[in-house]
Amino acid sequence: MARVVLASALSRWLPAAAGRPSQEVVLEVPGASLDEALDGVFARFPNLRGYVLDEHGAVRHHVAVFVDGTAIADKRRPVQALRADSEIYVMQALSGG
């Protein structure tokens, strides 16, 4: 199973029982690919889907997703293969100058 870490800034989209604000939430989810693992997260936290993905299934610009320490290459198609022990980190993207 993949390990998914939701950054603390995403806690406002989660039910209070999932964790306290300012704490990361860590989940173990099945999935051979990133989109399958994310579907497992959204099955538990449906409100999070619209914040992370757009209506076409692409990762939104204001969200960063890392798999095993590397940012995903294609936000439009988050379908990359995962290892059984992959770690996925989902966080708000930072921008500015």
Contacts in CASP RR format, 6 or more apart in sequence:
PFRMAT RR
TARGET T0000
AUTHOR 0000-0000-0000
METHOD contacts of the structure
MODEL  1
MARVVLASALSRWLPAAAGRPSQEVVLEVPGASLDEALDGVFARFPNLRG
YVLDEHGAVRHHVAVFVDGTAIADKRRPVQALRADSEIYVMQALSGG
1 28 0 8 1.000
1 29 0 8 1.000
1 30 0 8 1.000
1 31 0 8 1.000
1 84 0 8 1.000
2 28 0 8 1.000
2 29 0 8 1.000
2 30 0 8 1.000
2 31 0 8 1.000
2 37 0 8 1.000
2 82 0 8 1.000
2 84 0 8 1.000
2 85 0 8 1.000
2 86 0 8 1.000
2 87 0 8 1.000
2 88 0 8 1.000
3 26 0 8 1.000
3 27 0 8 1.000
3 28 0 8 1.000
3 85 0 8 1.000
3 86 0 8 1.000
3 87 0 8 1.000
3 88 0 8 1.000
4 26 0 8 1.000
4 27 0 8 1.000
4 28 0 8 1.000
4 29 0 8 1.000
4 37 0 8 1.000
4 38 0 8 1.000
4 41 0 8 1.000
4 87 0 8 1.000
4 88 0 8 1.000
4 89 0 8 1.000
4 90 0 8 1.000
5 24 0 8 1.000
5 25 0 8 1.000
5 26 0 8 1.000
5 87 0 8 1.000
5 88 0 8 1.000
5 89 0 8 1.000
5 90 0 8 1.000
6 14 0 8 1.000
6 24 0 8 1.000
6 25 0 8 1.000
6 26 0 8 1.000
6 27 0 8 1.000
6 41 0 8 1.000
6 48 0 8 1.000
6 90 0 8 1.000
6 91 0 8 1.000
7 24 0 8 1.000
7 89 0 8 1.000
7 90 0 8 1.000
7 91 0 8 1.000
7 92 0 8 1.000
8 21 0 8 1.000
8 22 0 8 1.000
8 23 0 8 1.000
8 24 0 8 1.000
9 91 0 8 1.000
9 92 0 8 1.000
10 25 0 8 1.000
10 48 0 8 1.000
10 51 0 8 1.000
10 90 0 8 1.000
10 91 0 8 1.000
10 92 0 8 1.000
11 18 0 8 1.000
11 19 0 8 1.000
11 20 0 8 1.000
11 21 0 8 1.000
11 22 0 8 1.000
11 23 0 8 1.000
11 25 0 8 1.000
12 21 0 8 1.000
13 45 0 8 1.000
13 47 0 8 1.000
13 48 0 8 1.000
13 51 0 8 1.000
14 25 0 8 1.000
14 45 0 8 1.000
14 47 0 8 1.000
14 48 0 8 1.000
15 45 0 8 1.000
18 25 0 8 1.000
18 45 0 8 1.000
19 25 0 8 1.000
27 41 0 8 1.000
27 44 0 8 1.000
29 37 0 8 1.000
29 40 0 8 1.000
29 41 0 8 1.000
30 36 0 8 1.000
30 37 0 8 1.000
30 40 0 8 1.000
31 37 0 8 1.000
31 40 0 8 1.000
31 82 0 8 1.000
32 81 0 8 1.000
32 82 0 8 1.000
33 79 0 8 1.000
33 80 0 8 1.000
33 81 0 8 1.000
33 82 0 8 1.000
34 65 0 8 1.000
34 67 0 8 1.000
34 72 0 8 1.000
34 78 0 8 1.000
34 79 0 8 1.000
34 80 0 8 1.000
34 82 0 8 1.000
34 88 0 8 1.000
35 57 0 8 1.000
35 78 0 8 1.000
35 79 0 8 1.000
36 82 0 8 1.000
37 82 0 8 1.000
37 86 0 8 1.000
37 88 0 8 1.000
38 52 0 8 1.000
38 53 0 8 1.000
38 78 0 8 1.000
38 88 0 8 1.000
38 90 0 8 1.000
41 48 0 8 1.000
41 90 0 8 1.000
42 48 0 8 1.000
42 49 0 8 1.000
42 52 0 8 1.000
50 60 0 8 1.000
51 60 0 8 1.000
51 63 0 8 1.000
52 59 0 8 1.000
52 60 0 8 1.000
52 63 0 8 1.000
52 65 0 8 1.000
52 90 0 8 1.000
53 59 0 8 1.000
53 60 0 8 1.000
53 78 0 8 1.000
54 60 0 8 1.000
56 76 0 8 1.000
57 78 0 8 1.000
58 75 0 8 1.000
58 76 0 8 1.000
58 77 0 8 1.000
58 78 0 8 1.000
59 65 0 8 1.000
59 72 0 8 1.000
59 75 0 8 1.000
59 76 0 8 1.000
59 78 0 8 1.000
60 75 0 8 1.000
61 75 0 8 1.000
61 93 0 8 1.000
62 92 0 8 1.000
62 93 0 8 1.000
62 95 0 8 1.000
63 90 0 8 1.000
63 91 0 8 1.000
63 92 0 8 1.000
63 93 0 8 1.000
64 71 0 8 1.000
64 90 0 8 1.000
64 91 0 8 1.000
64 92 0 8 1.000
64 93 0 8 1.000
64 94 0 8 1.000
65 71 0 8 1.000
65 72 0 8 1.000
65 75 0 8 1.000
65 78 0 8 1.000
65 88 0 8 1.000
65 89 0 8 1.000
65 90 0 8 1.000
65 91 0 8 1.000
66 72 0 8 1.000
66 88 0 8 1.000
66 89 0 8 1.000
66 91 0 8 1.000
67 80 0 8 1.000
67 82 0 8 1.000
67 86 0 8 1.000
67 87 0 8 1.000
67 88 0 8 1.000
68 83 0 8 1.000
68 86 0 8 1.000
68 87 0 8 1.000
69 87 0 8 1.000
69 89 0 8 1.000
72 78 0 8 1.000
72 80 0 8 1.000
73 80 0 8 1.000
74 80 0 8 1.000
82 88 0 8 1.000
END
